[in-house]
Amino acid sequence: MNGGSSDRLRLTTLQLAGLIAVVVCVFVLARAARTSHATDEASGADEALKKQLEVIRKDGLMREVARLSKELEAAQKRLTGLDAQFSKHRDYLDKLHREGLLGNFVEKTKNETYTAETDGFVLAYTGGNAPPEFEVHVAGGMRARSGAAYIGQMCSVKRGQSWLVKTVNDTNPATAPNAGCSVYWMPLQVPLPPK
């Protein structure tokens, strides 16, 4: 939904509120006229009393108009606030659509313990030339294990949990992350919703 339709919605709501205020004023005036007519016929009051009643009626009408104006102003403020909140949520959803939920793969080192800064996935795989066996440990427990060449494993990890890809019979040094067993981290990147 674009901003133009939001503006049309605001204009339509304001026009409706104004129309309601006019209808209420006409109703109050008509009621005042009937009351005035009935009072004049029944009492035969003198001119001073008529003037006094007219002042009272006008004063009541003015108070009613002032009350309706305040209600209309409050409704306009609420509508402006809702429009701003709607825009924030629309921007949030647009960002989710543009960026997606999955972050980029980040190469990590085997046999090293990490603590997840976000929810995400740890991925490990071996090649085919005398591949080492590996175990994926999450939060202190083994979650996956390899056993043959060209095997890959993926495990979910919650934010704050520790994880490790431990090689069992790997003859390649730990400083050569792509030798024998490759390890990657893929974070979930969910932005916080607006308030």
HUJO-V963118 format. One record per residue. N is the residue number from 1. PHI is phi in radians with two decimals (NA if undefined). D_LAST is the distance of its C-alpha to the last C-alpha in Angstrom with 2 decimals. Layout:
N	PHI	D_LAST
N	PHI	D_LAST
This chain:
1	NA	19.73
2	-1.64	20.39
3	-1.15	19.56
4	-1.06	23.06
5	-1.19	22.56
6	-1.14	19.45
7	-1.14	21.81
8	-1.11	24.50
9	-1.10	22.33
10	-1.10	21.49
11	-1.10	25.25
12	-1.11	26.43
13	-1.13	24.32
14	-1.16	25.61
15	-1.10	29.11
16	-1.11	28.92
17	-1.11	27.88
18	-1.12	30.77
19	-1.10	33.18
20	-1.09	32.36
21	-1.10	33.06
22	-1.14	36.40
23	-1.07	37.44
24	-1.11	36.83
25	-1.08	38.88
26	-1.10	41.71
27	-1.07	41.74
28	-1.12	41.98
29	-1.13	44.75
30	-1.11	46.70
31	-1.14	46.52
32	-1.11	47.64
33	-1.14	50.54
34	-1.12	51.71
35	-1.10	51.57
36	-1.11	53.49
37	-1.10	56.11
38	-1.12	56.70
39	-1.14	56.94
40	-1.10	59.45
41	-1.19	61.70
42	-1.30	61.70
43	-1.78	62.23
44	1.04	64.11
45	-1.12	62.36
46	-1.37	63.60
47	-1.09	61.94
48	-1.12	60.33
49	-1.16	58.57
50	-1.08	57.32
51	-1.12	55.90
52	-1.13	54.20
53	-1.12	52.63
54	-1.11	51.44
55	-1.09	49.74
56	-1.12	48.04
57	-1.10	46.89
58	-1.12	45.55
59	-1.09	43.73
60	-1.10	42.09
61	-1.11	41.17
62	-1.12	39.65
63	-1.13	37.56
64	-1.14	36.37
65	-1.11	35.53
66	-1.10	33.63
67	-1.10	31.64
68	-1.13	30.83
69	-1.12	29.82
70	-1.14	27.35
71	-1.12	25.88
72	-1.12	25.72
73	-1.10	23.99
74	-1.11	21.34
75	-1.13	20.86
76	-1.12	20.59
77	-1.12	17.83
78	-1.08	15.83
79	-1.13	16.61
80	-1.09	15.58
81	-1.11	12.09
82	-1.14	11.89
83	-1.12	13.42
84	-1.13	10.98
85	-1.12	8.01
86	-1.06	10.69
87	-1.10	11.59
88	-1.07	8.41
89	-1.18	8.79
90	-1.11	12.47
91	-1.09	12.40
92	-1.07	10.71
93	-1.16	13.50
94	-1.08	16.03
95	-1.12	15.48
96	-1.04	16.03
97	-1.15	19.05
98	-1.20	20.47
99	-1.64	20.23
100	1.33	20.62
101	-1.75	19.92
102	-1.64	23.14
103	-1.42	23.88
104	-1.41	27.40
105	-1.08	30.28
106	-2.15	31.05
107	-1.23	34.64
108	-2.16	35.19
109	-1.74	38.38
110	-1.18	40.23
111	1.05	41.17
112	-2.22	38.31
113	-1.53	35.56
114	-2.13	31.94
115	-2.01	28.70
116	-1.24	25.85
117	-1.45	22.83
118	-2.39	20.90
119	-1.13	21.90
120	3.13	24.69
121	-2.33	28.34
122	-1.81	31.58
123	-2.16	34.43
124	-2.45	38.08
125	-2.64	41.26
126	-2.07	44.92
127	-1.46	47.48
128	-1.93	50.89
129	-1.71	53.36
130	0.86	53.86
131	-1.23	50.16
132	-1.40	49.04
133	-1.43	47.51
134	-2.47	43.99
135	-2.23	41.68
136	-1.84	37.91
137	-1.91	36.72
138	-2.27	33.17
139	0.93	32.36
140	1.52	36.09
141	-2.12	37.35
142	-1.31	39.01
143	-1.94	37.05
144	-2.71	39.24
145	-2.64	42.65
146	-1.70	44.74
147	-2.69	48.40
148	-2.66	49.73
149	-1.25	49.56
150	0.97	46.76
151	-1.95	44.34
152	-2.24	40.59
153	-2.35	38.05
154	-2.41	34.29
155	-2.33	32.24
156	-1.43	28.58
157	-2.37	27.24
158	-1.50	24.17
159	-0.94	22.35
160	1.60	24.50
161	-1.40	27.64
162	-1.57	30.79
163	-2.55	32.74
164	-2.77	36.12
165	-1.87	38.48
166	-1.81	41.90
167	-1.60	45.04
168	-1.67	48.15
169	-2.14	51.11
170	-1.51	49.70
171	-1.63	52.30
172	-1.45	49.99
173	-1.18	48.55
174	-1.12	44.91
175	-1.38	44.53
176	-1.93	45.25
177	-1.09	42.10
178	-1.60	43.30
179	-1.57	46.75
180	1.46	47.29
181	-2.32	43.74
182	-1.82	40.62
183	-2.22	37.20
184	-2.38	33.80
185	-2.08	30.16
186	-2.14	27.53
187	-1.40	23.92
188	-1.58	21.01
189	-2.14	18.31
190	-1.64	15.12
191	-1.21	12.22
192	-1.18	8.99
193	-1.21	6.62
194	-1.22	3.79
195	-1.59	0.00
